[in-house]
Amino acid sequence: MTADHRLIFCTCPDETTAGRIAEALVDERLAACANLLPGIISIYRWAGQIQRDPEVLILIKTTTERVAALTERLRELHPYEIPEIIAVPVTEGLPDYLSWVTTCTDHND
């Protein structure tokens, strides 16, 4: 199986923001599905200081073809100056599910 699909990780400051972003990405066919995982704690360095903040992680399923447009739209929607947008190749998965992801993100439909 080729890596025609991507799982994108993106953190948001709260569930409302994450939900708004996820719904927009699915509505605009940039993502087939987005899962919101609330209750995470992120520890990171920002402006020379160690930060510790509650966040919501979004797991976004899309195709390789849609990653660039999805990334651009995420940057427009996201409140962070530098949002976490990490795309990981999906090398294995249920073929029917991956086919569904492809169908849901087909912007020529």
Biopython code that builds the backbone (N, CA, C, O; Angstrom):
import numpy as np
from Bio.PDB.StructureBuilder import StructureBuilder

atoms = [
    (1, "MET", "N", (0.850, -1.182, 0.000)),
    (1, "MET", "CA", (0.000, 0.000, 0.000)),
    (1, "MET", "C", (0.893, 1.242, 0.000)),
    (1, "MET", "O", (1.874, 1.303, 0.741)),
    (2, "THR", "N", (0.558, 2.212, -0.816)),
    (2, "THR", "CA", (1.350, 3.438, -0.875)),
    (2, "THR", "C", (0.866, 4.430, 0.170)),
    (2, "THR", "O", (-0.230, 4.294, 0.714)),
    (3, "ALA", "N", (1.687, 5.417, 0.438)),
    (3, "ALA", "CA", (1.344, 6.427, 1.440)),
    (3, "ALA", "C", (0.599, 7.581, 0.774)),
    (3, "ALA", "O", (1.112, 8.696, 0.683)),
    (4, "ASP", "N", (-0.611, 7.299, 0.315)),
    (4, "ASP", "CA", (-1.437, 8.320, -0.326)),
    (4, "ASP", "C", (-2.278, 9.093, 0.677)),
    (4, "ASP", "O", (-3.011, 10.009, 0.304)),
    (5, "HIS", "N", (-2.176, 8.731, 1.933)),
    (5, "HIS", "CA", (-2.983, 9.355, 2.975)),
    (5, "HIS", "C", (-2.083, 9.899, 4.071)),
    (5, "HIS", "O", (-0.952, 9.446, 4.254)),
    (6, "ARG", "N", (-2.608, 10.880, 4.794)),
    (6, "ARG", "CA", (-1.856, 11.506, 5.877)),
    (6, "ARG", "C", (-2.726, 11.627, 7.116)),
    (6, "ARG", "O", (-3.936, 11.836, 7.034)),
    (7, "LEU", "N", (-2.078, 11.492, 8.266)),
    (7, "LEU", "CA", (-2.681, 11.791, 9.553)),
    (7, "LEU", "C", (-2.003, 13.063, 10.040)),
    (7, "LEU", "O", (-0.784, 13.100, 10.210)),
    (8, "ILE", "N", (-2.786, 14.089, 10.259)),
    (8, "ILE", "CA", (-2.237, 15.388, 10.659)),
    (8, "ILE", "C", (-2.561, 15.642, 12.124)),
    (8, "ILE", "O", (-3.697, 15.468, 12.566)),
    (9, "PHE", "N", (-1.549, 16.054, 12.862)),
    (9, "PHE", "CA", (-1.688, 16.428, 14.261)),
    (9, "PHE", "C", (-1.741, 17.948, 14.345)),
    (9, "PHE", "O", (-0.928, 18.641, 13.733)),
    (10, "CYS", "N", (-2.697, 18.456, 15.103)),
    (10, "CYS", "CA", (-2.796, 19.901, 15.315)),
    (10, "CYS", "C", (-3.362, 20.141, 16.713)),
    (10, "CYS", "O", (-4.401, 19.584, 17.067)),
    (11, "THR", "N", (-2.683, 20.965, 17.506)),
    (11, "THR", "CA", (-3.193, 21.301, 18.833)),
    (11, "THR", "C", (-3.877, 22.658, 18.793)),
    (11, "THR", "O", (-3.499, 23.545, 18.028)),
    (12, "CYS", "N", (-4.900, 22.799, 19.642)),
    (12, "CYS", "CA", (-5.678, 24.038, 19.743)),
    (12, "CYS", "C", (-5.824, 24.419, 21.214)),
    (12, "CYS", "O", (-5.683, 23.571, 22.095)),
    (13, "PRO", "N", (-6.108, 25.695, 21.476)),
    (13, "PRO", "CA", (-6.183, 26.137, 22.865)),
    (13, "PRO", "C", (-7.408, 25.624, 23.620)),
    (13, "PRO", "O", (-7.382, 25.543, 24.848)),
    (14, "ASP", "N", (-8.487, 25.275, 22.899)),
    (14, "ASP", "CA", (-9.707, 24.836, 23.578)),
    (14, "ASP", "C", (-10.589, 24.042, 22.615)),
    (14, "ASP", "O", (-10.340, 23.999, 21.411)),
    (15, "GLU", "N", (-11.624, 23.416, 23.176)),
    (15, "GLU", "CA", (-12.499, 22.548, 22.391)),
    (15, "GLU", "C", (-13.343, 23.331, 21.388)),
    (15, "GLU", "O", (-13.628, 22.829, 20.300)),
    (16, "THR", "N", (-13.741, 24.536, 21.732)),
    (16, "THR", "CA", (-14.531, 25.353, 20.809)),
    (16, "THR", "C", (-13.734, 25.664, 19.554)),
    (16, "THR", "O", (-14.238, 25.511, 18.441)),
    (17, "THR", "N", (-12.507, 26.096, 19.726)),
    (17, "THR", "CA", (-11.640, 26.400, 18.586)),
    (17, "THR", "C", (-11.367, 25.150, 17.770)),
    (17, "THR", "O", (-11.450, 25.178, 16.542)),
    (18, "ALA", "N", (-11.043, 24.057, 18.439)),
    (18, "ALA", "CA", (-10.757, 22.801, 17.741)),
    (18, "ALA", "C", (-11.971, 22.333, 16.945)),
    (18, "ALA", "O", (-11.830, 21.892, 15.805)),
    (19, "GLY", "N", (-13.149, 22.424, 17.528)),
    (19, "GLY", "CA", (-14.371, 22.015, 16.842)),
    (19, "GLY", "C", (-14.662, 22.865, 15.625)),
    (19, "GLY", "O", (-15.060, 22.354, 14.578)),
    (20, "ARG", "N", (-14.462, 24.171, 15.766)),
    (20, "ARG", "CA", (-14.691, 25.089, 14.640)),
    (20, "ARG", "C", (-13.745, 24.768, 13.491)),
    (20, "ARG", "O", (-14.162, 24.730, 12.333)),
    (21, "ILE", "N", (-12.488, 24.541, 13.801)),
    (21, "ILE", "CA", (-11.491, 24.216, 12.778)),
    (21, "ILE", "C", (-11.813, 22.869, 12.134)),
    (21, "ILE", "O", (-11.800, 22.750, 10.909)),
    (22, "ALA", "N", (-12.099, 21.864, 12.945)),
    (22, "ALA", "CA", (-12.388, 20.523, 12.425)),
    (22, "ALA", "C", (-13.601, 20.541, 11.501)),
    (22, "ALA", "O", (-13.569, 19.952, 10.420)),
    (23, "GLU", "N", (-14.657, 21.208, 11.918)),
    (23, "GLU", "CA", (-15.865, 21.268, 11.089)),
    (23, "GLU", "C", (-15.598, 21.967, 9.766)),
    (23, "GLU", "O", (-16.099, 21.535, 8.728)),
    (24, "ALA", "N", (-14.822, 23.035, 9.787)),
    (24, "ALA", "CA", (-14.501, 23.749, 8.544)),
    (24, "ALA", "C", (-13.705, 22.855, 7.597)),
    (24, "ALA", "O", (-13.985, 22.821, 6.399)),
    (25, "LEU", "N", (-12.729, 22.139, 8.116)),
    (25, "LEU", "CA", (-11.896, 21.284, 7.263)),
    (25, "LEU", "C", (-12.702, 20.157, 6.632)),
    (25, "LEU", "O", (-12.506, 19.835, 5.460)),
    (26, "VAL", "N", (-13.607, 19.555, 7.400)),
    (26, "VAL", "CA", (-14.452, 18.489, 6.855)),
    (26, "VAL", "C", (-15.462, 19.076, 5.873)),
    (26, "VAL", "O", (-15.674, 18.517, 4.797)),
    (27, "ASP", "N", (-16.084, 20.195, 6.230)),
    (27, "ASP", "CA", (-17.066, 20.837, 5.355)),
    (27, "ASP", "C", (-16.457, 21.226, 4.015)),
    (27, "ASP", "O", (-17.108, 21.110, 2.977)),
    (28, "GLU", "N", (-15.217, 21.683, 4.036)),
    (28, "GLU", "CA", (-14.540, 22.125, 2.812)),
    (28, "GLU", "C", (-13.841, 20.977, 2.079)),
    (28, "GLU", "O", (-13.107, 21.211, 1.120)),
    (29, "ARG", "N", (-14.064, 19.754, 2.522)),
    (29, "ARG", "CA", (-13.528, 18.539, 1.901)),
    (29, "ARG", "C", (-11.998, 18.478, 1.927)),
    (29, "ARG", "O", (-11.379, 17.796, 1.111)),
    (30, "LEU", "N", (-11.407, 19.195, 2.867)),
    (30, "LEU", "CA", (-9.963, 19.119, 3.052)),
    (30, "LEU", "C", (-9.602, 17.933, 3.940)),
    (30, "LEU", "O", (-8.480, 17.429, 3.891)),
    (31, "ALA", "N", (-10.550, 17.498, 4.741)),
    (31, "ALA", "CA", (-10.375, 16.348, 5.628)),
    (31, "ALA", "C", (-11.608, 15.465, 5.545)),
    (31, "ALA", "O", (-12.723, 15.947, 5.345)),
    (32, "ALA", "N", (-11.393, 14.168, 5.700)),
    (32, "ALA", "CA", (-12.520, 13.234, 5.738)),
    (32, "ALA", "C", (-13.088, 13.149, 7.147)),
    (32, "ALA", "O", (-14.293, 12.973, 7.333)),
    (33, "CYS", "N", (-12.216, 13.274, 8.130)),
    (33, "CYS", "CA", (-12.606, 13.082, 9.521)),
    (33, "CYS", "C", (-11.601, 13.805, 10.406)),
    (33, "CYS", "O", (-10.419, 13.909, 10.075)),
    (34, "ALA", "N", (-12.088, 14.298, 11.526)),
    (34, "ALA", "CA", (-11.206, 14.906, 12.521)),
    (34, "ALA", "C", (-11.682, 14.475, 13.902)),
    (34, "ALA", "O", (-12.864, 14.592, 14.224)),
    (35, "ASN", "N", (-10.767, 13.983, 14.704)),
    (35, "ASN", "CA", (-11.077, 13.565, 16.072)),
    (35, "ASN", "C", (-10.510, 14.592, 17.035)),
    (35, "ASN", "O", (-9.350, 14.985, 16.920)),
    (36, "LEU", "N", (-11.330, 15.029, 17.988)),
    (36, "LEU", "CA", (-10.889, 15.968, 19.012)),
    (36, "LEU", "C", (-10.564, 15.198, 20.286)),
    (36, "LEU", "O", (-11.400, 14.465, 20.813)),
    (37, "LEU", "N", (-9.349, 15.375, 20.767)),
    (37, "LEU", "CA", (-8.911, 14.725, 22.002)),
    (37, "LEU", "C", (-8.639, 15.812, 23.039)),
    (37, "LEU", "O", (-7.540, 16.363, 23.086)),
    (38, "PRO", "N", (-9.636, 16.124, 23.874)),
    (38, "PRO", "CA", (-9.442, 17.162, 24.889)),
    (38, "PRO", "C", (-8.630, 16.630, 26.067)),
    (38, "PRO", "O", (-8.420, 15.426, 26.213)),
    (39, "GLY", "N", (-8.187, 17.552, 26.888)),
    (39, "GLY", "CA", (-7.549, 17.167, 28.140)),
    (39, "GLY", "C", (-6.068, 16.861, 28.067)),
    (39, "GLY", "O", (-5.518, 16.265, 28.993)),
    (40, "ILE", "N", (-5.410, 17.253, 26.991)),
    (40, "ILE", "CA", (-3.966, 17.031, 26.947)),
    (40, "ILE", "C", (-3.253, 18.226, 27.576)),
    (40, "ILE", "O", (-3.809, 19.322, 27.655)),
    (41, "ILE", "N", (-2.058, 18.009, 28.007)),
    (41, "ILE", "CA", (-1.205, 19.080, 28.530)),
    (41, "ILE", "C", (0.009, 19.158, 27.615)),
    (41, "ILE", "O", (0.687, 18.157, 27.384)),
    (42, "SER", "N", (0.277, 20.344, 27.099)),
    (42, "SER", "CA", (1.454, 20.547, 26.258)),
    (42, "SER", "C", (2.504, 21.315, 27.045)),
    (42, "SER", "O", (2.210, 22.323, 27.687)),
    (43, "ILE", "N", (3.724, 20.824, 26.983)),
    (43, "ILE", "CA", (4.864, 21.483, 27.623)),
    (43, "ILE", "C", (5.838, 21.820, 26.510)),
    (43, "ILE", "O", (6.277, 20.938, 25.772)),
    (44, "TYR", "N", (6.177, 23.103, 26.388)),
    (44, "TYR", "CA", (6.976, 23.569, 25.259)),
    (44, "TYR", "C", (7.706, 24.860, 25.623)),
    (44, "TYR", "O", (7.377, 25.518, 26.610)),
    (45, "ARG", "N", (8.687, 25.205, 24.822)),
    (45, "ARG", "CA", (9.421, 26.454, 25.018)),
    (45, "ARG", "C", (8.852, 27.509, 24.070)),
    (45, "ARG", "O", (8.715, 27.265, 22.872)),
    (46, "TRP", "N", (8.522, 28.682, 24.613)),
    (46, "TRP", "CA", (8.027, 29.784, 23.799)),
    (46, "TRP", "C", (8.574, 31.077, 24.378)),
    (46, "TRP", "O", (8.466, 31.323, 25.579)),
    (47, "ALA", "N", (9.157, 31.899, 23.525)),
    (47, "ALA", "CA", (9.730, 33.185, 23.936)),
    (47, "ALA", "C", (10.717, 33.006, 25.095)),
    (47, "ALA", "O", (10.763, 33.816, 26.021)),
    (48, "GLY", "N", (11.505, 31.927, 25.023)),
    (48, "GLY", "CA", (12.542, 31.697, 26.012)),
    (48, "GLY", "C", (12.067, 31.121, 27.335)),
    (48, "GLY", "O", (12.872, 30.937, 28.248)),
    (49, "GLN", "N", (10.788, 30.834, 27.456)),
    (49, "GLN", "CA", (10.234, 30.311, 28.701)),
    (49, "GLN", "C", (9.584, 28.946, 28.473)),
    (49, "GLN", "O", (9.040, 28.679, 27.402)),
    (50, "ILE", "N", (9.646, 28.098, 29.480)),
    (50, "ILE", "CA", (8.944, 26.817, 29.428)),
    (50, "ILE", "C", (7.475, 27.081, 29.756)),
    (50, "ILE", "O", (7.154, 27.668, 30.789)),
    (51, "GLN", "N", (6.602, 26.645, 28.877)),
    (51, "GLN", "CA", (5.158, 26.821, 29.035)),
    (51, "GLN", "C", (4.516, 25.466, 29.322)),
    (51, "GLN", "O", (5.026, 24.426, 28.906)),
    (52, "ARG", "N", (3.415, 25.492, 30.025)),
    (52, "ARG", "CA", (2.619, 24.287, 30.305)),
    (52, "ARG", "C", (1.161, 24.702, 30.186)),
    (52, "ARG", "O", (0.653, 25.457, 31.015)),
    (53, "ASP", "N", (0.489, 24.203, 29.145)),
    (53, "ASP", "CA", (-0.880, 24.637, 28.877)),
    (53, "ASP", "C", (-1.793, 23.470, 28.525)),
    (53, "ASP", "O", (-1.365, 22.510, 27.884)),
    (54, "PRO", "N", (-3.059, 23.558, 28.948)),
    (54, "PRO", "CA", (-4.038, 22.576, 28.483)),
    (54, "PRO", "C", (-4.353, 22.855, 27.015)),
    (54, "PRO", "O", (-4.454, 24.012, 26.606)),
    (55, "GLU", "N", (-4.504, 21.809, 26.238)),
    (55, "GLU", "CA", (-4.846, 21.960, 24.829)),
    (55, "GLU", "C", (-5.762, 20.824, 24.398)),
    (55, "GLU", "O", (-5.986, 19.865, 25.137)),
    (56, "VAL", "N", (-6.280, 20.955, 23.193)),
    (56, "VAL", "CA", (-7.074, 19.913, 22.549)),
    (56, "VAL", "C", (-6.313, 19.498, 21.302)),
    (56, "VAL", "O", (-5.935, 20.340, 20.487)),
    (57, "LEU", "N", (-6.091, 18.203, 21.155)),
    (57, "LEU", "CA", (-5.407, 17.675, 19.977)),
    (57, "LEU", "C", (-6.445, 17.277, 18.936)),
    (57, "LEU", "O", (-7.423, 16.599, 19.250)),
    (58, "ILE", "N", (-6.226, 17.700, 17.699)),
    (58, "ILE", "CA", (-7.066, 17.252, 16.590)),
    (58, "ILE", "C", (-6.247, 16.266, 15.765)),
    (58, "ILE", "O", (-5.120, 16.559, 15.366)),
    (59, "LEU", "N", (-6.829, 15.092, 15.515)),
    (59, "LEU", "CA", (-6.256, 14.119, 14.586)),
    (59, "LEU", "C", (-7.067, 14.230, 13.304)),
    (59, "LEU", "O", (-8.274, 13.984, 13.302)),
    (60, "ILE", "N", (-6.412, 14.595, 12.227)),
    (60, "ILE", "CA", (-7.094, 14.892, 10.968)),
    (60, "ILE", "C", (-6.685, 13.873, 9.917)),
    (60, "ILE", "O", (-5.496, 13.655, 9.684)),
    (61, "LYS", "N", (-7.675, 13.250, 9.281)),
    (61, "LYS", "CA", (-7.397, 12.280, 8.220)),
    (61, "LYS", "C", (-7.668, 12.911, 6.868)),
    (61, "LYS", "O", (-8.741, 13.467, 6.631)),
    (62, "THR", "N", (-6.670, 12.818, 5.971)),
    (62, "THR", "CA", (-6.786, 13.412, 4.646)),
    (62, "THR", "C", (-5.920, 12.634, 3.659)),
    (62, "THR", "O", (-5.321, 11.614, 4.001)),
    (63, "THR", "N", (-5.870, 13.136, 2.437)),
    (63, "THR", "CA", (-5.008, 12.538, 1.417)),
    (63, "THR", "C", (-3.761, 13.393, 1.250)),
    (63, "THR", "O", (-3.744, 14.569, 1.612)),
    (64, "THR", "N", (-2.729, 12.787, 0.701)),
    (64, "THR", "CA", (-1.487, 13.510, 0.428)),
    (64, "THR", "C", (-1.764, 14.715, -0.463)),
    (64, "THR", "O", (-1.194, 15.788, -0.268)),
    (65, "GLU", "N", (-2.635, 14.528, -1.433)),
    (65, "GLU", "CA", (-2.977, 15.591, -2.385)),
    (65, "GLU", "C", (-3.570, 16.822, -1.702)),
    (65, "GLU", "O", (-3.390, 17.937, -2.193)),
    (66, "ARG", "N", (-4.269, 16.647, -0.587)),
    (66, "ARG", "CA", (-4.968, 17.759, 0.069)),
    (66, "ARG", "C", (-4.159, 18.416, 1.189)),
    (66, "ARG", "O", (-4.615, 19.395, 1.780)),
    (67, "VAL", "N", (-2.968, 17.894, 1.490)),
    (67, "VAL", "CA", (-2.196, 18.410, 2.627)),
    (67, "VAL", "C", (-1.854, 19.891, 2.470)),
    (67, "VAL", "O", (-2.015, 20.651, 3.424)),
    (68, "ALA", "N", (-1.398, 20.315, 1.320)),
    (68, "ALA", "CA", (-0.994, 21.721, 1.142)),
    (68, "ALA", "C", (-2.177, 22.663, 1.352)),
    (68, "ALA", "O", (-2.056, 23.659, 2.065)),
    (69, "ALA", "N", (-3.314, 22.357, 0.741)),
    (69, "ALA", "CA", (-4.499, 23.210, 0.897)),
    (69, "ALA", "C", (-5.007, 23.172, 2.333)),
    (69, "ALA", "O", (-5.419, 24.197, 2.875)),
    (70, "LEU", "N", (-4.979, 21.997, 2.950)),
    (70, "LEU", "CA", (-5.411, 21.865, 4.337)),
    (70, "LEU", "C", (-4.506, 22.679, 5.261)),
    (70, "LEU", "O", (-4.992, 23.364, 6.161)),
    (71, "THR", "N", (-3.210, 22.608, 5.044)),
    (71, "THR", "CA", (-2.257, 23.361, 5.861)),
    (71, "THR", "C", (-2.498, 24.861, 5.732)),
    (71, "THR", "O", (-2.497, 25.582, 6.730)),
    (72, "GLU", "N", (-2.703, 25.322, 4.524)),
    (72, "GLU", "CA", (-2.975, 26.749, 4.298)),
    (72, "GLU", "C", (-4.248, 27.178, 5.021)),
    (72, "GLU", "O", (-4.274, 28.225, 5.667)),
    (73, "ARG", "N", (-5.291, 26.382, 4.914)),
    (73, "ARG", "CA", (-6.566, 26.716, 5.562)),
    (73, "ARG", "C", (-6.437, 26.653, 7.084)),
    (73, "ARG", "O", (-6.999, 27.492, 7.789)),
    (74, "LEU", "N", (-5.710, 25.676, 7.586)),
    (74, "LEU", "CA", (-5.480, 25.580, 9.029)),
    (74, "LEU", "C", (-4.791, 26.835, 9.556)),
    (74, "LEU", "O", (-5.153, 27.354, 10.612)),
    (75, "ARG", "N", (-3.814, 27.311, 8.825)),
    (75, "ARG", "CA", (-3.107, 28.541, 9.246)),
    (75, "ARG", "C", (-4.055, 29.731, 9.281)),
    (75, "ARG", "O", (-3.943, 30.588, 10.158)),
    (76, "GLU", "N", (-4.992, 29.791, 8.332)),
    (76, "GLU", "CA", (-5.975, 30.885, 8.308)),
    (76, "GLU", "C", (-6.922, 30.813, 9.505)),
    (76, "GLU", "O", (-7.268, 31.841, 10.088)),
    (77, "LEU", "N", (-7.337, 29.616, 9.868)),
    (77, "LEU", "CA", (-8.334, 29.424, 10.923)),
    (77, "LEU", "C", (-7.750, 29.432, 12.332)),
    (77, "LEU", "O", (-8.459, 29.734, 13.292)),
    (78, "HIS", "N", (-6.481, 29.108, 12.465)),
    (78, "HIS", "CA", (-5.875, 28.858, 13.776)),
    (78, "HIS", "C", (-5.484, 30.150, 14.482)),
    (78, "HIS", "O", (-4.965, 31.065, 13.843)),
    (79, "PRO", "N", (-5.725, 30.240, 15.798)),
    (79, "PRO", "CA", (-5.374, 31.459, 16.531)),
    (79, "PRO", "C", (-3.893, 31.577, 16.893)),
    (79, "PRO", "O", (-3.432, 32.670, 17.222)),
    (80, "TYR", "N", (-3.137, 30.474, 16.839)),
    (80, "TYR", "CA", (-1.728, 30.529, 17.222)),
    (80, "TYR", "C", (-0.890, 31.163, 16.119)),
    (80, "TYR", "O", (-1.177, 31.011, 14.931)),
    (81, "GLU", "N", (0.146, 31.870, 16.535)),
    (81, "GLU", "CA", (1.097, 32.462, 15.589)),
    (81, "GLU", "C", (1.785, 31.374, 14.760)),
    (81, "GLU", "O", (1.940, 31.508, 13.546)),
    (82, "ILE", "N", (2.190, 30.310, 15.424)),
    (82, "ILE", "CA", (2.817, 29.166, 14.750)),
    (82, "ILE", "C", (2.083, 27.901, 15.216)),
    (82, "ILE", "O", (2.484, 27.282, 16.202)),
    (83, "PRO", "N", (1.019, 27.518, 14.517)),
    (83, "PRO", "CA", (0.283, 26.325, 14.949)),
    (83, "PRO", "C", (1.058, 25.041, 14.684)),
    (83, "PRO", "O", (1.848, 24.956, 13.744)),
    (84, "GLU", "N", (0.819, 24.053, 15.526)),
    (84, "GLU", "CA", (1.387, 22.725, 15.292)),
    (84, "GLU", "C", (0.608, 22.082, 14.149)),
    (84, "GLU", "O", (-0.591, 21.829, 14.264)),
    (85, "ILE", "N", (1.298, 21.826, 13.057)),
    (85, "ILE", "CA", (0.718, 21.115, 11.918)),
    (85, "ILE", "C", (1.769, 20.101, 11.490)),
    (85, "ILE", "O", (2.758, 20.450, 10.845)),
    (86, "ILE", "N", (1.546, 18.846, 11.856)),
    (86, "ILE", "CA", (2.497, 17.778, 11.553)),
    (86, "ILE", "C", (1.759, 16.707, 10.768)),
    (86, "ILE", "O", (0.774, 16.148, 11.250)),
    (87, "ALA", "N", (2.230, 16.418, 9.562)),
    (87, "ALA", "CA", (1.606, 15.404, 8.707)),
    (87, "ALA", "C", (2.461, 14.142, 8.703)),
    (87, "ALA", "O", (3.657, 14.186, 8.414)),
    (88, "VAL", "N", (1.833, 13.026, 9.026)),
    (88, "VAL", "CA", (2.509, 11.734, 9.091)),
    (88, "VAL", "C", (1.932, 10.829, 8.003)),
    (88, "VAL", "O", (0.712, 10.712, 7.889)),
    (89, "PRO", "N", (2.787, 10.186, 7.200)),
    (89, "PRO", "CA", (2.274, 9.266, 6.179)),
    (89, "PRO", "C", (1.551, 8.074, 6.813)),
    (89, "PRO", "O", (2.003, 7.514, 7.811)),
    (90, "VAL", "N", (0.441, 7.710, 6.221)),
    (90, "VAL", "CA", (-0.281, 6.503, 6.626)),
    (90, "VAL", "C", (0.192, 5.391, 5.698)),
    (90, "VAL", "O", (-0.123, 5.397, 4.508)),
    (91, "THR", "N", (0.934, 4.451, 6.229)),
    (91, "THR", "CA", (1.503, 3.395, 5.387)),
    (91, "THR", "C", (0.655, 2.134, 5.372)),
    (91, "THR", "O", (0.810, 1.295, 4.485)),
    (92, "GLU", "N", (-0.230, 1.992, 6.332)),
    (92, "GLU", "CA", (-1.136, 0.843, 6.396)),
    (92, "GLU", "C", (-2.481, 1.317, 6.914)),
    (92, "GLU", "O", (-2.567, 2.302, 7.648)),
    (93, "GLY", "N", (-3.517, 0.613, 6.528)),
    (93, "GLY", "CA", (-4.854, 0.923, 7.012)),
    (93, "GLY", "C", (-5.873, 0.054, 6.304)),
    (93, "GLY", "O", (-5.583, -0.537, 5.264)),
    (94, "LEU", "N", (-7.054, -0.021, 6.863)),
    (94, "LEU", "CA", (-8.128, -0.776, 6.239)),
    (94, "LEU", "C", (-8.406, -0.166, 4.865)),
    (94, "LEU", "O", (-8.754, 1.012, 4.785)),
    (95, "PRO", "N", (-8.263, -0.927, 3.794)),
    (95, "PRO", "CA", (-8.445, -0.370, 2.449)),
    (95, "PRO", "C", (-9.785, 0.339, 2.251)),
    (95, "PRO", "O", (-9.836, 1.382, 1.599)),
    (96, "ASP", "N", (-10.860, -0.207, 2.799)),
    (96, "ASP", "CA", (-12.168, 0.446, 2.654)),
    (96, "ASP", "C", (-12.189, 1.807, 3.346)),
    (96, "ASP", "O", (-12.784, 2.755, 2.833)),
    (97, "TYR", "N", (-11.546, 1.907, 4.505)),
    (97, "TYR", "CA", (-11.492, 3.187, 5.220)),
    (97, "TYR", "C", (-10.674, 4.205, 4.426)),
    (97, "TYR", "O", (-11.093, 5.352, 4.270)),
    (98, "LEU", "N", (-9.530, 3.796, 3.935)),
    (98, "LEU", "CA", (-8.685, 4.717, 3.172)),
    (98, "LEU", "C", (-9.376, 5.155, 1.884)),
    (98, "LEU", "O", (-9.223, 6.298, 1.455)),
    (99, "SER", "N", (-10.123, 4.265, 1.277)),
    (99, "SER", "CA", (-10.905, 4.626, 0.094)),
    (99, "SER", "C", (-11.960, 5.671, 0.454)),
    (99, "SER", "O", (-12.204, 6.607, -0.308)),
    (100, "TRP", "N", (-12.578, 5.503, 1.612)),
    (100, "TRP", "CA", (-13.563, 6.476, 2.091)),
    (100, "TRP", "C", (-12.911, 7.842, 2.306)),
    (100, "TRP", "O", (-13.491, 8.867, 1.946)),
    (101, "VAL", "N", (-11.716, 7.865, 2.886)),
    (101, "VAL", "CA", (-10.991, 9.127, 3.078)),
    (101, "VAL", "C", (-10.772, 9.806, 1.728)),
    (101, "VAL", "O", (-10.980, 11.012, 1.593)),
    (102, "THR", "N", (-10.358, 9.039, 0.746)),
    (102, "THR", "CA", (-10.125, 9.585, -0.596)),
    (102, "THR", "C", (-11.413, 10.156, -1.176)),
    (102, "THR", "O", (-11.410, 11.260, -1.720)),
    (103, "THR", "N", (-12.504, 9.422, -1.067)),
    (103, "THR", "CA", (-13.791, 9.879, -1.599)),
    (103, "THR", "C", (-14.254, 11.162, -0.910)),
    (103, "THR", "O", (-14.728, 12.086, -1.571)),
    (104, "CYS", "N", (-14.119, 11.218, 0.398)),
    (104, "CYS", "CA", (-14.589, 12.380, 1.161)),
    (104, "CYS", "C", (-13.778, 13.642, 0.901)),
    (104, "CYS", "O", (-14.272, 14.749, 1.114)),
    (105, "THR", "N", (-12.556, 13.489, 0.448)),
    (105, "THR", "CA", (-11.703, 14.657, 0.215)),
    (105, "THR", "C", (-11.539, 14.971, -1.265)),
    (105, "THR", "O", (-10.719, 15.808, -1.640)),
    (106, "ASP", "N", (-12.312, 14.305, -2.097)),
    (106, "ASP", "CA", (-12.242, 14.549, -3.543)),
    (106, "ASP", "C", (-12.895, 15.889, -3.848)),
    (106, "ASP", "O", (-14.118, 16.015, -3.792)),
    (107, "HIS", "N", (-12.091, 16.879, -4.167)),
    (107, "HIS", "CA", (-12.612, 18.224, -4.416)),
    (107, "HIS", "C", (-13.158, 18.390, -5.825)),
    (107, "HIS", "O", (-13.650, 19.467, -6.164)),
    (108, "ASN", "N", (-13.086, 17.370, -6.644)),
    (108, "ASN", "CA", (-13.664, 17.425, -7.990)),
    (108, "ASN", "C", (-15.076, 16.863, -8.006)),
    (108, "ASN", "O", (-15.733, 16.848, -9.047)),
    (109, "ASP", "N", (-15.541, 16.403, -6.855)),
    (109, "ASP", "CA", (-16.848, 15.769, -6.738)),
    (109, "ASP", "C", (-17.964, 16.787, -6.769)),
    (109, "ASP", "O", (-19.136, 16.420, -6.681)),
]
sb = StructureBuilder()
sb.init_structure("model")
sb.init_model(0)
sb.init_chain("A")
sb.init_seg("    ")
for serial, (resi, resn, name, xyz) in enumerate(atoms, 1):
    if name == "N":
        sb.init_residue(resn, " ", resi, " ")
    sb.init_atom(name, np.array(xyz, "f"), 0.0, 1.0, " ", f" {name:<3s}", serial, name[0])
structure = sb.get_structure()
